[in-house]
Amino acid sequence: MRATKIEQARFEPTVVGAIRRYRLMVLAIAVLTAAAAVGYSLMQAEVYRAYATVTVPQSTFAQGEARTQYFDSQVLLLQSQEVAERAARIANAALNDNVLTREDFSGEHTALEITPPEQATPGGFGSSIVALTFTWPNPKVAQAGANAVLQAFDDVRSAAIAARGAAEVAAVDRAIKDTRTRGQTADLLNQRTKMLTDLQLDLASHPTFSWAVEPRVPVNGNSKRSGAIGLLAGLVLGAGLAYWRASRRRCIDDRLDPVAIYEAPLIGDIPSPRRSSVLAGLSAAGALPMAVNPQSQAAEAFRFTAGSVERLCAAHGGELALVFVSATNGAERSSVVANVALALAESGRPVLAVDADTTTRTLSGLLLPGSPEADGFEQVVSGSRLVSDCIEPSPLNADVTVLRAGPSRVRRTTGAAYAEAVERLITEAKKSFDLVLIDSPAVLKVANAVELTQCSDATVVVLGAGDPVEDHVAMVERLEQVEPNLVGYVFRRTGRKARFIRTLRDWIVARATRQTGPQAHPSAELLAFRRPPKERRTSAGAPRG
């Protein structure tokens, strides 16, 4: 177990994993953006847009011009002031009201928009089909405005063709007057006749229009569409933010992730509480399924963990002092120790549960519910009391004996003195108990936690989904200074919660255990005893000779 050997790349988040981890945040952002989009669309005045297209045939008078150049000139004609003035008159006449002006068809704030064809070159239209839209708060006005532009364009275009044809015919007439030969006169007369014919053909060839219909749905008042767009934008934004947060705070996601950190096997996989029992999990009763609900899935998981502990005990010659550690403070670690102790005691095996976490005293509250405060681990370590003077049986199971945390002392025992005191405590406890389970303080919070791992026979790490990887890397850096015998870890599927929520939950459980505890059995009478060596029981429950 070395911090430098940890594969950091294993914990790099994925987008899907980040969304799953911060799903509530992503959902909240998506809902807020959708609501904002819907609210914005409802606050804006409804605007309707009428659509129309025009296909312009090329005039015979423009045969010498390039095709794209000619059609660009027609679009410029659509945008001309003459078309705008005429369109305003036509639209107002159709509406029987003076609603539109020239500025609505041409200028900075025009309601008319002319869209280049799909294959047009930048800056030019280059195709015979031109699309246009007219936007207005009233759907009838939008339709009238778009159709008025088409009609005005046709009128102005016809007038322009007629004027150009008349000018060219007049020029031929002047040339006929000036000619001096009959051949030239005949040629000019033929040319004039062709011009008149082409003029009539051009005047008869009107553009092909796709007239606008009255729009039924406003372009900005569709709250469903706005909500869908806002929801999609919110999901994208939320996913990006979730990935950013996950990258900054990498966490343990899978039950096998800790193997890459601790190089130790999984010895217990504790399921998360059912949705119906989430609130129960915030009480002392919810922290002890072995006492409150022994047939539950969580209780069976603790029995499996207890079986792993028994095999470890057998591998150590039948005696084992096992310390449970975690990176930070948490009622989850104390709950694991309490439930494993109860699971081991189901077969009648004597177990000593030591509450060495004097910062929370959660284990004492879980296994000694309703019991008044008394001397315990703190006083034994200081040398003022013996182990036999402070241990007492748990009312939940008589084969579980508890060394409570004890009142805090003003002067703490630390360093080498603490390690020597813990070794003496474990040695004395092993004279009467095959199994000693120690609930350690948080390794990253209390320095003495490292000494506990050095003095114990084996160490088990308690962790859960959502634990920050950096916390466990820091714990490895501390533990590798004493090289404890790390035999495995217990993984709790407690869900991915924000750190302040986890801290609040742990505080609630700790407070609840101090005040009430799990009311599964009435409190037993306090006993202070120490089994003599001749009455020491084996793992099968029979006394040793």
Solvent accessible surface area in square Angstrom, and as a share of the most:
residue,aa,sasa,rsa
1,M,45,0.20
2,R,99,0.36
3,A,16,0.12
4,T,132,0.77
5,K,140,0.59
6,I,13,0.07
7,E,112,0.50
8,Q,68,0.30
9,A,82,0.64
10,R,113,0.41
11,F,12,0.05
12,E,99,0.44
13,P,25,0.16
14,T,88,0.51
15,V,79,0.45
16,V,108,0.62
17,G,19,0.18
18,A,1,0.00
19,I,60,0.30
20,R,123,0.45
21,R,24,0.09
22,Y,26,0.10
23,R,124,0.45
24,L,142,0.71
25,M,38,0.17
26,V,7,0.04
27,L,102,0.51
28,A,49,0.38
29,I,29,0.15
30,A,0,0.00
31,V,80,0.46
32,L,122,0.61
33,T,38,0.22
34,A,17,0.13
35,A,59,0.46
36,A,67,0.52
37,A,25,0.19
38,V,44,0.25
39,G,27,0.26
40,Y,141,0.54
41,S,7,0.05
42,L,124,0.62
43,M,162,0.72
44,Q,72,0.32
45,A,76,0.59
46,E,87,0.39
47,V,36,0.21
48,Y,29,0.11
49,R,80,0.29
50,A,1,0.01
51,Y,135,0.51
52,A,4,0.03
53,T,46,0.27
54,V,0,0.00
55,T,46,0.27
56,V,4,0.02
57,P,46,0.29
58,Q,49,0.22
59,S,7,0.05
60,T,49,0.28
61,F,28,0.12
62,A,1,0.01
63,Q,119,0.53
64,G,84,0.80
65,E,64,0.29
66,A,58,0.45
67,R,140,0.51
68,T,73,0.42
69,Q,112,0.50
70,Y,12,0.05
71,F,3,0.01
72,D,39,0.20
73,S,48,0.31
74,Q,21,0.09
75,V,1,0.00
76,L,117,0.58
77,L,35,0.18
78,L,4,0.02
79,Q,83,0.37
80,S,31,0.20
81,Q,89,0.40
82,E,101,0.45
83,V,1,0.01
84,A,3,0.02
85,E,69,0.31
86,R,87,0.32
87,A,0,0.00
88,A,9,0.07
89,R,141,0.51
90,I,46,0.24
91,A,1,0.00
92,N,26,0.13
93,A,73,0.56
94,A,73,0.57
95,L,45,0.22
96,N,140,0.72
97,D,85,0.44
98,N,126,0.64
99,V,51,0.29
100,L,2,0.01
101,T,69,0.40
102,R,96,0.35
103,E,98,0.44
104,D,24,0.13
105,F,7,0.03
106,S,18,0.12
107,G,52,0.50
108,E,163,0.73
109,H,168,0.75
110,T,48,0.28
111,A,18,0.14
112,L,16,0.08
113,E,102,0.46
114,I,24,0.12
115,T,59,0.34
116,P,69,0.43
117,P,21,0.13
118,E,182,0.82
119,Q,166,0.74
120,A,23,0.18
121,T,93,0.54
122,P,138,0.87
123,G,95,0.91
124,G,10,0.10
125,F,27,0.11
126,G,25,0.24
127,S,33,0.21
128,S,23,0.15
129,I,94,0.48
130,V,3,0.02
131,A,37,0.29
132,L,1,0.00
133,T,14,0.08
134,F,0,0.00
135,T,30,0.18
136,W,56,0.20
137,P,80,0.50
138,N,66,0.34
139,P,31,0.20
140,K,119,0.50
141,V,10,0.06
142,A,0,0.00
143,Q,51,0.23
144,A,16,0.12
145,G,0,0.00
146,A,0,0.00
147,N,33,0.17
148,A,2,0.02
149,V,1,0.00
150,L,0,0.00
151,Q,68,0.30
152,A,0,0.00
153,F,0,0.00
154,D,14,0.07
155,D,39,0.20
156,V,7,0.04
157,R,6,0.02
158,S,26,0.17
159,A,55,0.43
160,A,51,0.40
161,I,15,0.08
162,A,36,0.28
163,A,64,0.50
164,R,105,0.38
165,G,0,0.00
166,A,58,0.45
167,A,58,0.45
168,E,53,0.24
169,V,13,0.07
170,A,40,0.31
171,A,45,0.35
172,V,9,0.05
173,D,44,0.23
174,R,146,0.53
175,A,40,0.31
176,I,33,0.17
177,K,169,0.72
178,D,109,0.56
179,T,32,0.18
180,R,227,0.83
181,T,72,0.42
182,R,223,0.81
183,G,47,0.45
184,Q,104,0.46
185,T,36,0.21
186,A,50,0.38
187,D,95,0.49
188,L,35,0.18
189,L,86,0.43
190,N,102,0.52
191,Q,82,0.36
192,R,77,0.28
193,T,85,0.49
194,K,129,0.55
195,M,32,0.14
196,L,66,0.33
197,T,70,0.41
198,D,25,0.13
199,L,17,0.08
200,Q,111,0.49
201,L,100,0.50
202,D,8,0.04
203,L,48,0.24
204,A,74,0.57
205,S,52,0.33
206,H,101,0.45
207,P,7,0.05
208,T,94,0.55
209,F,35,0.14
210,S,60,0.39
211,W,122,0.43
212,A,4,0.03
213,V,113,0.65
214,E,41,0.19
215,P,18,0.12
216,R,196,0.71
217,V,91,0.52
218,P,17,0.11
219,V,43,0.25
220,N,47,0.24
221,G,19,0.18
222,N,47,0.24
223,S,36,0.23
224,K,176,0.75
225,R,117,0.43
226,S,22,0.14
227,G,11,0.11
228,A,61,0.48
229,I,111,0.56
230,G,6,0.06
231,L,75,0.37
232,L,116,0.58
233,A,56,0.43
234,G,0,0.00
235,L,76,0.38
236,V,101,0.58
237,L,107,0.53
238,G,0,0.00
239,A,18,0.14
240,G,42,0.41
241,L,66,0.33
242,A,0,0.00
243,Y,90,0.34
244,W,137,0.48
245,R,94,0.34
246,A,1,0.00
247,S,47,0.30
248,R,170,0.62
249,R,60,0.22
250,R,66,0.24
251,C,7,0.04
252,I,0,0.00
253,D,59,0.30
254,D,71,0.37
255,R,87,0.32
256,L,83,0.41
257,D,15,0.08
258,P,0,0.00
259,V,62,0.36
260,A,22,0.17
261,I,1,0.01
262,Y,3,0.01
263,E,105,0.47
264,A,5,0.04
265,P,81,0.51
266,L,43,0.21
267,I,14,0.07
268,G,0,0.00
269,D,41,0.21
270,I,0,0.00
271,P,26,0.16
272,S,54,0.35
273,P,71,0.44
274,R,156,0.57
275,R,223,0.81
276,S,102,0.66
277,S,29,0.19
278,V,76,0.43
279,L,145,0.72
280,A,48,0.37
281,G,22,0.21
282,L,56,0.28
283,S,41,0.27
284,A,3,0.02
285,A,38,0.30
286,G,33,0.32
287,A,12,0.09
288,L,0,0.00
289,P,18,0.11
290,M,13,0.06
291,A,22,0.17
292,V,76,0.44
293,N,62,0.32
294,P,48,0.30
295,Q,152,0.68
296,S,17,0.11
297,Q,138,0.61
298,A,22,0.17
299,A,0,0.00
300,E,92,0.41
301,A,16,0.12
302,F,0,0.00
303,R,59,0.22
304,F,126,0.52
305,T,0,0.00
306,A,4,0.03
307,G,18,0.18
308,S,12,0.08
309,V,0,0.00
310,E,59,0.26
311,R,146,0.53
312,L,33,0.16
313,C,0,0.00
314,A,76,0.59
315,A,85,0.66
316,H,70,0.31
317,G,69,0.66
318,G,18,0.17
319,E,51,0.23
320,L,0,0.00
321,A,0,0.00
322,L,0,0.00
323,V,0,0.00
324,F,0,0.00
325,V,0,0.00
326,S,10,0.06
327,A,7,0.06
328,T,55,0.32
329,N,60,0.31
330,G,15,0.14
331,A,8,0.06
332,E,24,0.11
333,R,3,0.01
334,S,1,0.00
335,S,3,0.02
336,V,0,0.00
337,V,0,0.00
338,A,0,0.00
339,N,0,0.00
340,V,0,0.00
341,A,0,0.00
342,L,8,0.04
343,A,10,0.08
344,L,2,0.01
345,A,2,0.02
346,E,89,0.40
347,S,77,0.50
348,G,20,0.19
349,R,9,0.03
350,P,0,0.00
351,V,0,0.00
352,L,0,0.00
353,A,0,0.00
354,V,0,0.00
355,D,0,0.00
356,A,4,0.03
357,D,0,0.00
358,T,29,0.17
359,T,71,0.41
360,T,26,0.15
361,R,45,0.16
362,T,2,0.01
363,L,0,0.00
364,S,8,0.05
365,G,8,0.07
366,L,0,0.00
367,L,0,0.00
368,L,7,0.03
369,P,4,0.03
370,G,52,0.50
371,S,28,0.18
372,P,89,0.56
373,E,103,0.46
374,A,38,0.30
375,D,46,0.24
376,G,0,0.00
377,F,5,0.02
378,E,22,0.10
379,Q,18,0.08
380,V,16,0.09
381,V,9,0.05
382,S,37,0.24
383,G,56,0.54
384,S,76,0.49
385,R,88,0.32
386,L,105,0.52
387,V,6,0.03
388,S,19,0.12
389,D,64,0.33
390,C,7,0.04
391,I,4,0.02
392,E,9,0.04
393,P,16,0.10
394,S,3,0.02
395,P,20,0.13
396,L,19,0.09
397,N,38,0.19
398,A,81,0.63
399,D,28,0.14
400,V,0,0.00
401,T,1,0.00
402,V,0,0.00
403,L,0,0.00
404,R,10,0.04
405,A,1,0.01
406,G,0,0.00
407,P,50,0.31
408,S,74,0.48
409,R,78,0.28
410,V,161,0.93
411,R,198,0.72
412,R,133,0.48
413,T,28,0.16
414,T,70,0.41
415,G,35,0.34
416,A,76,0.59
417,A,58,0.45
418,Y,10,0.04
419,A,15,0.12
420,E,96,0.43
421,A,4,0.03
422,V,1,0.01
423,E,90,0.40
424,R,143,0.52
425,L,3,0.02
426,I,10,0.05
427,T,84,0.49
428,E,34,0.15
429,A,2,0.02
430,K,39,0.16
431,K,93,0.39
432,S,4,0.02
433,F,3,0.01
434,D,1,0.01
435,L,0,0.00
436,V,0,0.00
437,L,0,0.00
438,I,2,0.01
439,D,0,0.00
440,S,0,0.00
441,P,5,0.03
442,A,0,0.00
443,V,0,0.00
444,L,38,0.19
445,K,124,0.52
446,V,17,0.10
447,A,77,0.60
448,N,11,0.05
449,A,0,0.00
450,V,18,0.10
451,E,39,0.17
452,L,0,0.00
453,T,2,0.01
454,Q,101,0.45
455,C,18,0.11
456,S,13,0.08
457,D,42,0.22
458,A,1,0.01
459,T,0,0.00
460,V,0,0.00
461,V,0,0.00
462,V,5,0.03
463,L,3,0.02
464,G,0,0.00
465,A,8,0.07
466,G,4,0.04
467,D,17,0.09
468,P,10,0.06
469,V,1,0.01
470,E,108,0.49
471,D,22,0.11
472,H,2,0.01
473,V,22,0.13
474,A,32,0.25
475,M,0,0.00
476,V,0,0.00
477,E,82,0.37
478,R,93,0.34
479,L,0,0.00
480,E,45,0.20
481,Q,145,0.65
482,V,36,0.20
483,E,115,0.52
484,P,19,0.12
485,N,71,0.37
486,L,28,0.14
487,V,21,0.12
488,G,0,0.00
489,Y,0,0.00
490,V,0,0.00
491,F,2,0.01
492,R,30,0.11
493,R,96,0.35
494,T,15,0.09
495,G,29,0.28
496,R,62,0.23
497,K,68,0.29
498,A,42,0.33
499,R,122,0.45
500,F,143,0.60
501,I,73,0.37
502,R,33,0.12
503,T,85,0.49
504,L,95,0.47
505,R,29,0.11
506,D,21,0.11
507,W,146,0.51
508,I,55,0.28
509,V,6,0.03
510,A,10,0.07
511,R,102,0.37
512,A,24,0.19
513,T,2,0.01
514,R,117,0.43
515,Q,115,0.51
516,T,71,0.41
517,G,5,0.05
518,P,1,0.00
519,Q,137,0.61
520,A,38,0.30
521,H,95,0.42
522,P,120,0.75
523,S,70,0.45
524,A,54,0.42
525,E,141,0.63
526,L,90,0.45
527,L,92,0.46
528,A,72,0.56
529,F,59,0.24
530,R,106,0.39
531,R,37,0.14
532,P,52,0.33
533,P,100,0.63
534,K,149,0.63
535,E,85,0.38
536,R,30,0.11
537,R,52,0.19
538,T,40,0.23
539,S,58,0.37
540,A,89,0.69
541,G,23,0.22
542,A,55,0.43
543,P,96,0.61
544,R,76,0.28
545,G,120,1.16
